[in-house]
Amino acid sequence: MTVYKKDTKPFRMIAKTLFGLEDILADELTALGAQNIKPMNRSVEFYGDIKLLYKANLWCRTATRILKPIFNFRAGNEHDLYSEVFKINWRDYFNPNQTFSIDAIINDSGFNNSLFVAQKTKDAIADYFRQKTGRRPSVDVRNPDLKINLYIYRDECSLALDSSGEPLFKRGYRTRTGEAPLNEILASGMVLHSGWDKKSPLVDTMCGSGTIVIEAALLARNIAPGLTREKFGFMNWPGFDKLLFRKIQDEAYESIKPKLDFKLVGSDMSSEQIQVATDNARRARVGRDIVFKQSEFSDFIPPDPPGTLIFNPPYGKRMSVEDIMNFYQSIGDTLKQNYSGYDAYIFTGNLDAAKHIGLRASRRIEMYNGPIECRLLKFEMYQGSVKTKYQNPENTE
Ligand SMILES: C[S@@+](CC[C@H](N)C(=O)[O-])C[C@H]1O[C@@H](n2cnc3c(N)ncnc32)[C@H](O)[C@@H]1O
């Protein structure tokens, strides 16, 4: 049962992520010592040993989960799928006292129902255990001991163990959120995309539950995002090396920067949101690194430049077209008035409204917020040369 102890040689892993963050995640994996890194669509393939698997779970700010593929096979119909899954020596991976669940994803395949595919896979695993041991493990979709991932592209099937369990964006610090909170991975990805120097002020003037500034503080203080989590999927794997993982955690604690020489600032017009953000920051153990302040966007005066502003304004679903256009125009006006010397990043899913900002974006990064196509737009607010930027709104997109 101790298959993982043998994993001293590099093996293949897949880190899943969100669209637009693949290259950022590849850089994170490079820094952790991963080999043969290949960014793909919403994922990054890489190689490494079990130590790297533990580290990737603890340290990757932009991965949703780390998968360890265990078996590839071809199956064009349910019978082949069942018999191929049944063939695997599942006792190497878990025992019938443990619970499991299957996440199935199908892409351009003869199978057209991922729930059906998951059910067949589950049946094959349960029947395997019943035949070998006389007992079958139970399925627990909410909190399983072992999460198994099945990906089918055409008739190519790949089974993988999910070493993360709960997705990695569940950092554990955010228990209360506001309206439309950002996924932690997306927020972290924006900060990393911005290339912020971790030395000058970083501001979010519509901070809601504080995700952007909290992720920025974790980054600047070199706090591993997984340090607040108690559970990872790999902890239930046979051969889990508790000592090795504890050592990796201890090293992560030792590498934390005790304090920052500058402040991060979060503001929002809602006092309730400011309270939520303050509580979240405290739980993330970066409460002292961030100043939260209730303020209307147009009234807020940022710290002296140079600095970085990153924020995600409402997309205006509940506003009239005219109001949302005026709102985005006023954002542009405030940027021109108050933010010279700043790099301003606006993340929005309202691409039409963004044209009314009235500034030329020097970078446009395509990302998704759930199903919504978004852009992270960069506006360089040069000191003293605002005029050169203040033109041609059609160029925003
Ligand atoms: C999409 S939410 C931001 C979510 C945030 N990034 C998070 O992770 O929770 C937009 C936020 O902008 C704030 N807001 C809207 N208009 C504002 C304004 N004119 N001035 C300041 N804050 C504003 C709202 O109160 C809301 O919290």
The ligand as a Tripos MOL2 file, in Angstrom:
@<TRIPOS>MOLECULE
LIG
   27    29     1     0     0
SMALL
NO_CHARGES

@<TRIPOS>ATOM
      1 C1        -17.1770   43.6620   -7.4970 C.3       1 LIG1
      2 S1        -17.0830   44.2560   -5.8680 S.3       1 LIG1
      3 C2        -15.3910   44.0100   -5.4620 C.3       1 LIG1
      4 C3        -15.1420   42.6580   -4.9040 C.3       1 LIG1
      5 C4        -13.7870   42.5000   -4.2880 C.3       1 LIG1
      6 N1        -12.7240   42.5380   -5.2750 N.3       1 LIG1
      7 C5        -13.7340   41.2240   -3.4660 C.2       1 LIG1
      8 O1        -12.9040   40.3690   -3.7290 O.co2     1 LIG1
      9 O2        -14.5730   41.0590   -2.5710 O.co2     1 LIG1
     10 C6        -17.1680   45.9630   -6.0990 C.3       1 LIG1
     11 C7        -17.0320   46.7930   -4.8440 C.3       1 LIG1
     12 O3        -16.9810   48.1590   -5.2270 O.3       1 LIG1
     13 C8        -17.5960   48.9250   -4.2340 C.3       1 LIG1
     14 N2        -17.9660   50.1980   -4.8760 N.ar      1 LIG1
     15 C9        -18.8670   50.3940   -5.8730 C.ar      1 LIG1
     16 N3        -18.8990   51.7030   -6.2420 N.ar      1 LIG1
     17 C10       -18.0010   52.3510   -5.4570 C.ar      1 LIG1
     18 C11       -17.5590   53.6850   -5.3700 C.ar      1 LIG1
     19 N4        -18.0900   54.6310   -6.1540 N.pl3     1 LIG1
     20 N5        -16.6200   54.0080   -4.4550 N.ar      1 LIG1
     21 C12       -16.0800   53.0580   -3.6560 C.ar      1 LIG1
     22 N6        -16.4800   51.7670   -3.6810 N.ar      1 LIG1
     23 C13       -17.3980   51.3990   -4.5810 C.ar      1 LIG1
     24 C14       -18.7630   48.0840   -3.7640 C.3       1 LIG1
     25 O4        -19.1580   48.4520   -2.4500 O.3       1 LIG1
     26 C15       -18.1930   46.6660   -3.8470 C.3       1 LIG1
     27 O5        -17.6940   46.2490   -2.6070 O.3       1 LIG1
@<TRIPOS>BOND
     1     1     2 1
     2     2     3 1
     3     2    10 1
     4     3     4 1
     5     4     5 1
     6     5     6 1
     7     5     7 1
     8     7     8 2
     9     7     9 1
    10    10    11 1
    11    11    12 1
    12    11    26 1
    13    12    13 1
    14    13    14 1
    15    13    24 1
    16    14    15 ar
    17    14    23 ar
    18    15    16 ar
    19    16    17 ar
    20    17    18 ar
    21    17    23 ar
    22    18    19 1
    23    18    20 ar
    24    20    21 ar
    25    21    22 ar
    26    22    23 ar
    27    24    25 1
    28    24    26 1
    29    26    27 1
@<TRIPOS>SUBSTRUCTURE
     1 LIG1         1 GROUP 0 **** ****
